[in-house]
Amino acid sequence: MDKIKGIFYIIGAAIIFGFIPFFAKKAFLNGFNEMTFILGRCIFATLFLYVYIKKKGIIFKASKKDKKNIFVISLIGYGSMLYILVLSYSFMPTGIATSIHFVYPLIVMVGGVVFYNERINFLKVLVLITAFVGIYFIVGYRSAGNITLLGFVLAFISGVLYAYYILVVGSGNLKKINSIELVFYVSFLNVFFFFIASLITGNFSLDITLTGYSYIIILAVFSLMGMIGFKKGLELINTVTAAILSTFEPVTSLLVGVFLLGEVLLIYHVIGSVLIICAVIFAALIEKKENDSIKSEVEGRVK
């Protein structure tokens, strides 16, 4: 039952994250740039979580060692990942950059085997390839513009950093940390990171409309739900399956674009969506089968 809950947590988080491009486009039209967009998202997420934590009387239990790890994954695994991904959009088409960024499930798979002794099999590799091909059809295929080496490297590094975040949060000591506590620290630390980064790069601006702020507030709530759901999912299923399931995000973004932004749905979008949905379903079935096998082994030993 826990595995099923974990699967739904991750897919739910992917669906929520899929709405981010919609709110991003609306926010950009109302005064936000890429840097202030992320900064505003982190500020409001931190404020909302702070109020919730105080109201519920949640006590933080992270040790000094845990806090050091949280500091690292907040700035390197999450903050830097977001900044570098956004930066890559300046050097190559957004669709191609996003496709390259989604190399992170593969890196999670390799990292899980190398550093955390996770088991891997041919079916998971096949599912991962299917998901990646589906992502390419949705966001990368027929993307217009030149692909630069710098853009490719930046997008790839963003995928590596996100894989690092997933592995540490899903397989290390931070897996035991309360999801609310972890997300609060990540959001809080990134407020400072992006505030300083926006000042250094000259992107800090308060010339934003009230409508823009309303979009960023809604986005902050969505981001919190997604991050907390993703963390809860990582507590219940292995990181490889979680990474594969999270590829459902581009499908949601596509549907949001079609139904809310009036974007055109083309045949290769449909093909990509079908491939990702198949990959997600098979990843969930593989996770359930592995869990049943582990239960059978344990029960056999007990008998």
C-alpha positions as CSV (number, residue, x, y, z in Angstrom):
1,M,0.0,0.0,0.0
2,D,2.9,2.4,0.8
3,K,4.3,1.8,-2.7
4,I,1.0,2.7,-4.3
5,K,0.9,5.9,-2.2
6,G,4.5,6.7,-3.2
7,I,3.6,6.3,-6.9
8,F,0.6,8.6,-6.6
9,Y,2.7,11.2,-4.7
10,I,5.3,11.3,-7.4
11,I,2.8,11.4,-10.3
12,G,0.7,14.1,-8.4
13,A,3.9,16.1,-8.0
14,A,4.7,15.8,-11.7
15,I,1.2,17.0,-12.6
16,I,1.6,20.0,-10.3
17,F,5.0,20.9,-11.7
18,G,3.5,20.6,-15.2
19,F,1.5,23.8,-14.4
20,I,4.6,25.9,-13.8
21,P,5.2,26.9,-17.4
22,F,1.7,28.3,-17.5
23,F,2.2,30.5,-14.5
24,A,5.6,31.4,-15.7
25,K,4.3,32.7,-19.0
26,K,1.6,34.7,-17.2
27,A,4.1,36.1,-14.6
28,F,6.6,37.1,-17.4
29,L,3.9,39.1,-19.1
30,N,3.3,41.0,-15.8
31,G,6.8,42.2,-15.0
32,F,8.7,39.1,-13.8
33,N,12.0,38.0,-15.4
34,E,13.5,34.5,-15.0
35,M,15.4,35.4,-11.8
36,T,12.7,37.4,-10.0
37,F,10.2,34.7,-11.0
38,I,12.2,32.0,-9.0
39,L,12.9,34.5,-6.2
40,G,9.3,35.4,-5.8
41,R,8.3,31.7,-5.8
42,C,10.8,31.0,-3.0
43,I,9.8,34.0,-0.9
44,F,6.1,33.2,-0.9
45,A,6.6,29.5,-0.5
46,T,8.8,30.2,2.6
47,L,6.2,32.6,4.1
48,F,3.4,30.2,3.6
49,L,5.3,27.3,5.1
50,Y,6.4,29.4,8.1
51,V,2.8,30.3,8.9
52,Y,1.8,26.6,8.5
53,I,4.7,25.4,10.7
54,K,3.8,27.8,13.5
55,K,0.1,27.1,13.3
56,K,0.7,23.3,13.5
57,G,3.5,23.5,16.0
58,I,5.8,21.4,13.9
59,I,9.2,21.0,15.6
60,F,12.3,20.8,13.5
61,K,14.4,17.7,14.2
62,A,17.3,17.9,11.7
63,S,20.7,17.4,13.3
64,K,23.7,19.7,12.5
65,K,24.9,17.2,10.0
66,D,21.5,17.1,8.3
67,K,21.4,20.9,8.2
68,K,24.8,20.9,6.4
69,N,23.5,18.4,3.9
70,I,20.3,20.4,3.4
71,F,22.4,23.6,2.9
72,V,24.4,21.8,0.1
73,I,21.4,20.3,-1.7
74,S,19.4,23.5,-1.4
75,L,22.0,25.6,-3.1
76,I,23.7,23.1,-5.4
77,G,21.1,20.4,-6.0
78,Y,18.0,22.7,-6.3
79,G,18.9,26.4,-6.5
80,S,21.8,26.1,-8.9
81,M,19.9,23.6,-10.9
82,L,17.0,26.1,-11.5
83,Y,19.4,28.9,-12.3
84,I,21.5,26.9,-14.7
85,L,18.5,25.5,-16.5
86,V,17.0,28.9,-17.0
87,L,20.4,30.2,-18.1
88,S,20.6,27.4,-20.8
89,Y,17.5,28.8,-22.4
90,S,19.5,31.8,-23.5
91,F,21.9,29.7,-25.6
92,M,19.6,27.1,-27.2
93,P,15.9,26.4,-27.9
94,T,13.9,25.9,-24.7
95,G,12.5,22.5,-25.9
96,I,15.9,21.0,-26.6
97,A,17.3,22.3,-23.3
98,T,14.4,20.8,-21.4
99,S,14.9,17.5,-23.2
100,I,18.6,17.5,-22.2
101,H,17.7,18.4,-18.6
102,F,15.5,15.3,-18.5
103,V,18.6,13.2,-18.6
104,Y,18.4,13.2,-14.9
105,P,16.4,9.9,-14.6
106,L,19.3,8.2,-16.3
107,I,21.8,9.8,-14.0
108,V,19.7,8.8,-11.0
109,M,19.6,5.2,-12.2
110,V,23.4,5.1,-12.6
111,G,24.0,7.0,-9.3
112,G,21.7,4.7,-7.4
113,V,23.6,1.7,-8.6
114,V,27.0,3.1,-8.0
115,F,26.5,5.0,-4.7
116,Y,23.5,3.4,-3.1
117,N,23.6,-0.2,-4.3
118,E,20.2,0.0,-5.9
119,R,19.1,-2.9,-8.1
120,I,18.6,-2.3,-11.8
121,N,17.2,-4.4,-14.6
122,F,16.7,-4.4,-18.3
123,L,13.1,-3.5,-18.1
124,K,13.8,-0.3,-16.1
125,V,16.4,0.8,-18.7
126,L,13.9,0.1,-21.5
127,V,11.2,2.1,-19.6
128,L,13.6,5.0,-19.1
129,I,14.6,5.1,-22.8
130,T,10.9,5.1,-23.7
131,A,10.2,8.0,-21.4
132,F,13.2,10.0,-22.8
133,V,12.0,9.5,-26.4
134,G,8.5,10.6,-25.4
135,I,9.9,13.8,-23.8
136,Y,11.9,14.5,-26.9
137,F,8.8,14.2,-29.1
138,I,6.9,16.6,-26.8
139,V,9.4,19.4,-26.1
140,G,12.4,18.8,-28.3
141,Y,11.3,17.6,-31.7
142,R,11.2,20.3,-34.4
143,S,12.4,22.9,-31.9
144,A,13.6,25.9,-33.9
145,G,17.0,27.5,-33.3
146,N,20.7,26.7,-33.1
147,I,22.1,24.3,-30.5
148,T,25.2,25.6,-28.9
149,L,27.8,23.7,-27.0
150,L,27.5,26.0,-24.0
151,G,23.7,25.6,-24.0
152,F,24.0,21.8,-24.2
153,V,26.5,21.8,-21.3
154,L,24.4,24.0,-19.1
155,A,21.2,22.0,-19.7
156,F,23.1,18.7,-19.0
157,I,24.6,20.1,-15.8
158,S,21.1,21.1,-14.6
159,G,20.0,17.5,-15.1
160,V,23.1,16.2,-13.2
161,L,22.4,18.6,-10.3
162,Y,18.7,17.6,-10.1
163,A,19.7,13.9,-10.1
164,Y,22.0,14.7,-7.2
165,Y,19.2,16.3,-5.4
166,I,16.9,13.3,-5.9
167,L,19.6,10.8,-4.9
168,V,20.5,12.6,-1.7
169,V,16.9,13.3,-0.6
170,G,15.7,9.9,-1.7
171,S,18.5,7.6,-0.6
172,G,20.6,9.4,2.0
173,N,20.0,10.4,5.6
174,L,17.7,13.2,4.4
175,K,15.1,10.6,3.4
176,K,14.1,10.5,7.1
177,I,13.7,14.3,7.5
178,N,10.1,15.5,7.7
179,S,9.0,16.7,4.2
180,I,7.7,20.0,5.5
181,E,11.0,20.8,7.3
182,L,13.1,19.9,4.3
183,V,11.1,22.0,1.8
184,F,11.1,24.9,4.2
185,Y,14.8,24.9,4.5
186,V,15.2,24.5,0.7
187,S,12.9,27.4,0.0
188,F,14.3,29.6,2.7
189,L,17.9,29.2,1.6
190,N,17.1,29.8,-2.0
191,V,15.5,33.2,-1.1
192,F,19.0,34.4,-0.3
193,F,20.6,32.6,-3.2
194,F,18.4,34.1,-5.8
195,F,18.2,37.5,-4.2
196,I,22.0,37.8,-4.3
197,A,22.1,36.3,-7.8
198,S,19.5,38.7,-9.1
199,L,21.5,41.7,-7.7
200,I,24.8,40.4,-9.2
201,T,23.3,39.8,-12.6
202,G,21.3,43.1,-12.6
203,N,18.0,41.2,-12.9
204,F,16.4,42.5,-9.6
205,S,13.3,44.5,-10.4
206,L,10.1,45.4,-8.5
207,D,8.3,46.8,-11.6
208,I,5.7,44.0,-11.3
209,T,1.9,44.3,-11.6
210,L,-0.5,43.1,-8.9
211,T,-1.7,40.5,-11.4
212,G,1.9,39.3,-11.6
213,Y,2.1,38.9,-7.8
214,S,-1.2,36.9,-7.8
215,Y,0.3,34.5,-10.3
216,I,3.5,34.1,-8.3
217,I,1.5,33.5,-5.1
218,I,-0.6,30.7,-6.8
219,L,2.6,29.3,-8.2
220,A,4.2,29.3,-4.7
221,V,1.3,27.2,-3.4
222,F,1.6,24.8,-6.4
223,S,5.4,24.5,-5.9
224,L,5.0,23.7,-2.2
225,M,2.5,21.0,-3.0
226,G,4.7,19.5,-5.6
227,M,7.9,19.6,-3.6
228,I,6.3,18.1,-0.5
229,G,4.5,15.5,-2.6
230,F,7.8,14.6,-4.3
231,K,9.6,14.3,-1.0
232,K,6.9,12.1,0.4
233,G,7.0,9.9,-2.7
234,L,10.8,9.5,-2.3
235,E,10.2,8.2,1.2
236,L,8.1,5.3,-0.1
237,I,9.6,4.3,-3.5
238,N,13.1,4.0,-4.9
239,T,14.7,7.0,-6.6
240,V,14.9,5.4,-10.1
241,T,11.2,4.8,-10.2
242,A,10.5,8.2,-8.9
243,A,12.6,9.8,-11.5
244,I,10.9,7.9,-14.3
245,L,7.4,8.7,-12.9
246,S,8.3,12.4,-12.8
247,T,8.6,12.4,-16.6
248,F,4.9,12.7,-16.6
249,E,5.5,16.5,-16.0
250,P,5.9,17.4,-19.8
251,V,2.6,15.6,-20.6
252,T,0.9,17.9,-18.1
253,S,2.6,21.0,-19.4
254,L,1.5,20.0,-22.9
255,L,-2.1,19.6,-21.9
256,V,-2.1,22.8,-19.9
257,G,-0.6,24.6,-23.0
258,V,-3.3,23.2,-25.3
259,F,-6.3,23.8,-23.0
260,L,-5.3,27.0,-21.2
261,L,-3.0,28.8,-23.6
262,G,-4.5,27.7,-26.9
263,E,-1.3,26.0,-28.1
264,V,-1.6,23.6,-31.1
265,L,-1.6,19.8,-30.4
266,L,0.4,18.0,-33.1
267,I,0.6,14.3,-33.9
268,Y,4.2,13.9,-32.5
269,H,3.0,15.5,-29.2
270,V,0.4,12.7,-29.0
271,I,3.1,10.1,-29.8
272,G,5.3,11.5,-27.1
273,S,2.5,11.6,-24.5
274,V,1.6,8.0,-25.2
275,L,5.2,6.9,-24.8
276,I,5.5,8.7,-21.5
277,I,2.2,7.4,-20.2
278,C,3.3,3.8,-21.1
279,A,6.7,4.4,-19.4
280,V,5.0,5.7,-16.2
281,I,2.5,2.8,-16.1
282,F,5.3,0.2,-16.6
283,A,7.6,1.9,-14.1
284,A,4.8,1.7,-11.5
285,L,4.1,-2.0,-12.3
286,I,7.8,-2.8,-12.0
287,E,8.0,-1.0,-8.7
288,K,5.0,-3.0,-7.4
289,K,6.4,-6.3,-8.7
290,E,9.8,-5.6,-7.0
291,N,8.0,-4.8,-3.8
292,D,5.9,-8.0,-3.9
293,S,9.1,-10.0,-4.5
294,I,10.8,-8.4,-1.5
295,K,7.7,-9.2,0.6
296,S,7.7,-12.8,-0.5
297,E,11.4,-13.2,0.3
298,V,10.9,-11.8,3.8
299,E,7.8,-14.0,4.4
300,G,9.8,-17.0,3.2
301,R,12.6,-16.3,5.7
302,V,10.1,-15.8,8.5
303,K,8.5,-19.2,7.8
